[in-house]
Amino acid sequence: MTTTVRSRLARGAVAVVATILAGTAMTACAASAGDLARASCAHVNKSLALYDKATRSTDPAAARTLKSQAYIELLAGIPIAAQAAYHDIQWESLSTTLSEANRVPEATLIPALRSQCRNADTSVFGQVPPPSSPSGSQGSVTTGT
């Protein structure tokens, strides 16, 4: 009877160790939301470089080809940005902006994409830098006296 108890304990211990190892492996392999945002921005940055090159091109056929490549790169970043937003809401603006790529000309999206990807590329430990004030003011406090 002690052999049966030892066998059960051994199987239970193996199951516990296997569960812990599997959880550790899954955690180690999962990308953080910041990593996903940076991966999406790698596509965005490549798209912006191609788009910029297209706007400087003197050959209309080459410009069309470059703009098409830029659009494809932009589309490649959409699902990655969506995953980043799913894991951390701070990347929702990047995901939303990219999701507009099929409705809005890329030139219109460029300022927002540059800003959002600058935040992703410069974030420390997955934290987005605090936003600057849109009016440039220091946030003066007014009282109702």
C-alpha positions in Angstrom: 0.0 0.0 0.0 2.9 2.4 0.6 4.0 1.9 -3.0 0.6 3.1 -4.2 0.8 6.2 -2.0 4.3 6.9 -3.1 3.3 6.5 -6.7 0.4 8.9 -6.3 2.6 11.4 -4.5 5.2 11.1 -7.3 2.6 11.7 -10.0 1.2 14.7 -8.1 4.7 16.2 -7.7 5.4 15.7 -11.4 2.1 17.3 -12.3 2.8 20.3 -10.0 6.3 20.8 -11.4 5.1 20.4 -15.0 2.4 23.0 -14.4 4.9 25.5 -12.9 7.3 25.0 -15.7 4.6 25.4 -18.4 3.4 28.6 -16.8 7.0 29.9 -16.5 7.7 29.1 -20.2 4.5 30.7 -21.3 5.2 33.9 -19.4 8.8 34.0 -20.7 7.6 33.7 -24.3 4.8 36.2 -24.1 5.7 39.7 -25.4 4.8 42.7 -23.3 2.4 45.3 -24.6 5.3 47.7 -24.9 7.2 45.2 -27.0 4.2 44.7 -29.2 3.8 48.5 -29.6 7.5 48.8 -30.6 7.1 45.9 -33.1 4.1 47.6 -34.6 6.0 50.9 -34.8 8.8 49.1 -36.6 6.3 48.6 -39.4 5.0 52.2 -39.1 8.5 53.6 -39.2 9.4 51.6 -42.3 6.1 52.8 -43.8 6.9 56.4 -43.0 10.3 56.1 -44.5 8.9 54.6 -47.7 6.2 57.3 -47.9 8.7 60.0 -47.4 10.9 58.5 -50.2 7.8 58.4 -52.4 7.0 62.0 -51.9 10.5 63.0 -52.9 10.5 60.7 -56.0 10.5 62.5 -59.4 9.3 59.3 -61.1 5.5 58.9 -60.8 5.6 55.1 -61.3 8.3 54.8 -58.6 6.3 57.0 -56.3 3.2 54.9 -56.7 5.2 51.7 -56.0 6.8 53.2 -52.9 3.4 54.5 -51.6 1.9 51.0 -52.2 4.8 49.5 -50.2 4.3 52.0 -47.5 0.6 51.2 -47.2 1.4 47.5 -47.0 3.9 48.1 -44.2 1.2 50.2 -42.4 -1.3 47.4 -42.7 1.3 44.9 -41.3 1.4 47.0 -38.0 -2.3 46.9 -37.4 -2.8 43.5 -35.8 0.4 43.9 -33.7 -0.9 47.3 -32.4 -4.3 45.7 -31.7 -2.6 43.0 -29.6 -0.6 45.7 -27.7 -3.9 47.6 -27.0 -5.5 44.4 -25.9 -2.8 43.9 -23.3 -2.5 47.5 -22.2 -5.0 50.3 -22.9 -2.3 52.9 -23.2 -1.6 51.6 -26.8 -5.3 52.1 -27.8 -4.5 55.3 -29.7 -1.8 53.7 -31.8 -4.2 50.8 -32.6 -7.0 53.2 -33.4 -4.9 55.5 -35.6 -3.6 52.5 -37.6 -7.1 51.1 -38.0 -7.9 54.3 -39.9 -5.3 53.5 -42.6 -7.9 52.1 -45.0 -10.2 55.2 -44.7 -7.8 58.1 -44.3 -4.8 59.0 -46.5 -1.5 58.1 -44.9 -0.3 61.7 -45.1 -3.1 62.7 -42.7 -2.1 59.9 -40.2 1.6 60.7 -40.2 1.7 63.3 -37.4 -0.2 61.1 -35.0 1.7 58.0 -36.0 5.1 59.7 -35.5 4.0 60.9 -32.0 2.6 57.6 -30.9 5.6 55.6 -32.2 8.0 58.1 -30.6 6.2 57.3 -27.3 6.5 53.6 -27.9 10.2 53.8 -29.0 11.2 56.0 -26.0 9.1 54.3 -23.3 11.0 53.0 -20.3 10.1 49.7 -18.8 6.9 49.7 -20.8 5.7 53.0 -19.5 4.6 55.7 -21.9 6.1 59.1 -21.1 3.6 61.6 -19.8 1.8 63.6 -22.5 2.8 67.2 -22.9 0.1 69.9 -22.5 -1.6 70.6 -25.9 -1.7 74.3 -25.2 1.8 74.6 -23.9 0.7 76.0 -20.6 1.9 74.8 -17.3 -1.6 73.9 -16.1 -2.4 77.0 -14.1 -5.1 76.6 -11.4 -7.9 79.0 -11.3 -10.2 79.5 -8.3 -13.8 80.6 -8.4 -13.6 83.5 -6.0 
